[in-house]
Structure formats: structure tokens, C-alpha cells
Amino acid sequence: MTSDPGDLTRILQGGDAAREELLPLVYGELKGLAANRMRGERGEHTLQATALVHEAWMRLAGNQHIEWRDRRHFYGAAAEAMRRVLIDHARKVRSEKRGGDRERVTLGGSEASPDFDADELLALDEALSRLEAEDARAAAVVRLRFFAGLTMPEVALSLEVSERSAHREWAFARARLFELLEGN
């Protein structure tokens, strides 16, 4: 996350007039986050990083009722928007029965990142929703890591916690998601 925190906070709190300045300020970062999410995908994958950013941006910008409180709120919403785009894409892929070949969606950060097919991505989404009900901050860490591609220092900054706390939440979230996914 490289945009100037002061500029971003000013724009986020500036209302509708300032929103015009938001996309140019964060586009490069969002594109980088999306590229991290899509890295490792096959070249012919139908969802590219640019499309992921644009779809997520349309969801963010289209919701005029959101008052962005701060940088953390914005990037959390961006991660959730990217998550929703990927989940919707997975549902579409799963629903296409012709040909039988399914697209693969890769999720994960710099740690070992498994390939998820559409069914696995949907199971992950369900498990993440259950984790959210149990521990909202752990779920936020997962969204920021998996769906926004933030590093652990960036996650800690975004959530306004120490890096050690972010690592602890990440370890808990991975273990809990594994348990929830094994139960399916």
C-alpha cells in the first residue's frame, strides 16, 4: 500500500466531491493486489487482474451509501469486493456444465498457495463466513491476505494491530479454516 495515507484519508472523508480523486490514487495499488491474486493462473484464465480490479471498483464505487471512515475501512471493503468477484466467478464456472472442464482459481499469499477449483472456492467462502461469525478480525486477516494479497506488515497496518497480533490471527484463521473445510 503505497498511496499517501494523508491524501487517502482526506479523500475518503471528503464526501462525494473528493471521490473523483480516489480511483487515480488507489488504482495502481488495487491493480497490484489483483495481479498478486491472479499470479500463477493459466494464461487463458477468463478472469484477469484488470477485470478483477474493475469489477471490484464497480462494486465499491457503485455503493454510494458507504462513508469511508479511513484507509483500513477502504482496503477492507476492497478486499471484500475482490472476494465477492472471485466467488461470483467461481459460481459461474461451476454452473457451466458444458465441456466439463473447470477453471482453476489460485488463492494465497507468499506462503504455499494451493489451487482451488470453483467448488473449493465456494467451500472456502462458506468457511470464511462461519469464521467471520466466530472471529471477525481473523476473517478480516484472511480477506486481506487471500483476496487483497496484502503482506503481513500491510495487514497489521490496515487492521491497526501489531504485526505479531496479525501473525497470530493469521495462524488461528488458517487452522480454523482447515477445521471448517475438513468438516465439509
Buried (B, 14 or more C-beta within 10 A) or exposed (E): BEBEEEBBBEBBEBEEEBBEBBBEBBBEBBBBBBBBBBEEBEEEBEBBBEBBBBBBBEBBEEEEEEEBEBBBBBBBBBBBBBBBBBBEBBBEBBEEEEEEEBBBBBBBBEEEBEBBBBEBBBBBBBBBEBBBEEBEBBBBBBBBBBBBBBBBEBBBBBBEBEBEBBBBBBEBBBEBBEEBBEEE
